[in-house]
Amino acid sequence: MESKENKHLNRKSYFKIPTSRRDEGRQLGFDYRDQLMSRSLSSFMFGDKKRDDMIAKLNDLFVYMIDSVKNIKKTFNFAIKRNSRNIN
């Protein structure tokens, strides 16, 4: 009779072990994606509806630019997936 706990069937793949090691001590820092412009600009710039909408669009633009620059970093680091956002 077989045991219900077949440890060899539940073992992590050798390819996933380095990934889990990277994930355990991940220091991602501050998540800037929603607050980039509000943390960068003076509070004097906020309060007007038109200006707030424009700053929100600029926030999306700057986050896109920063993420596209991170693709360069991911290109030369083969251990990180191309669509990963878990990189500083």
C-alpha positions as CSV (number, residue, x, y, z in Angstrom):
1,M,0.0,0.0,0.0
2,E,1.2,3.5,-0.8
3,S,1.5,6.2,1.8
4,K,-0.8,9.2,1.4
5,E,2.2,11.5,1.8
6,N,4.3,10.9,-1.2
7,K,7.0,13.5,-0.5
8,H,8.7,13.0,-3.8
9,L,5.5,14.1,-5.5
10,N,5.1,17.3,-3.4
11,R,8.7,18.3,-3.7
12,K,9.4,21.7,-5.3
13,S,11.0,21.7,-8.7
14,Y,14.7,22.5,-8.9
15,F,13.8,25.5,-11.1
16,K,11.4,27.0,-8.5
17,I,13.8,26.7,-5.5
18,P,16.0,29.8,-6.5
19,T,12.8,31.7,-7.2
20,S,11.4,31.0,-3.7
21,R,14.8,32.0,-2.2
22,R,14.7,35.3,-4.0
23,D,11.1,35.9,-2.8
24,E,11.8,35.3,0.9
25,G,14.0,38.2,1.5
26,R,12.6,40.6,-1.1
27,Q,13.0,44.2,-0.2
28,L,10.8,46.0,-2.6
29,G,10.7,49.3,-0.8
30,F,7.9,51.8,-1.2
31,D,5.1,51.2,-3.7
32,Y,5.2,54.5,-5.6
33,R,2.7,53.7,-8.3
34,D,-0.3,55.5,-6.8
35,Q,1.5,58.3,-5.0
36,L,4.4,59.3,-7.2
37,M,3.2,62.8,-8.0
38,S,1.6,63.5,-4.7
39,R,4.9,62.7,-2.9
40,S,6.9,64.6,-5.5
41,L,5.0,67.8,-5.9
42,S,4.1,70.5,-3.3
43,S,0.6,70.2,-1.7
44,F,0.0,73.7,-3.1
45,M,-0.4,72.1,-6.6
46,F,-3.4,70.0,-5.5
47,G,-7.0,71.2,-4.7
48,D,-8.2,72.3,-8.1
49,K,-10.2,69.7,-10.0
50,K,-8.7,70.4,-13.4
51,R,-5.2,70.3,-12.0
52,D,-5.8,67.1,-10.1
53,D,-7.0,65.4,-13.2
54,M,-3.9,66.5,-15.1
55,I,-1.6,65.5,-12.3
56,A,-3.3,62.0,-12.2
57,K,-2.6,61.6,-16.0
58,L,1.0,62.7,-15.4
59,N,1.3,60.2,-12.6
60,D,0.3,57.4,-14.9
61,L,2.8,58.7,-17.5
62,F,5.7,58.8,-15.1
63,V,4.9,55.4,-13.7
64,Y,4.9,54.0,-17.2
65,M,8.2,55.6,-18.0
66,I,9.8,54.2,-14.8
67,D,8.5,50.7,-15.5
68,S,9.8,50.9,-19.1
69,V,13.2,51.8,-17.8
70,K,13.1,48.8,-15.5
71,N,12.7,46.5,-18.5
72,I,16.3,47.3,-19.3
73,K,17.3,46.0,-15.9
74,K,15.1,42.9,-16.5
75,T,16.7,42.2,-19.9
76,F,20.1,41.6,-18.4
77,N,18.9,39.7,-15.3
78,F,17.8,36.3,-16.6
79,A,16.4,35.2,-13.2
80,I,13.5,37.7,-13.3
81,K,10.5,37.1,-15.6
82,R,9.9,39.7,-18.3
83,N,6.4,40.6,-16.9
84,S,7.5,40.8,-13.3
85,R,6.8,44.0,-11.4
86,N,8.8,42.9,-8.3
87,I,12.0,44.7,-9.0
88,N,13.3,48.0,-7.8
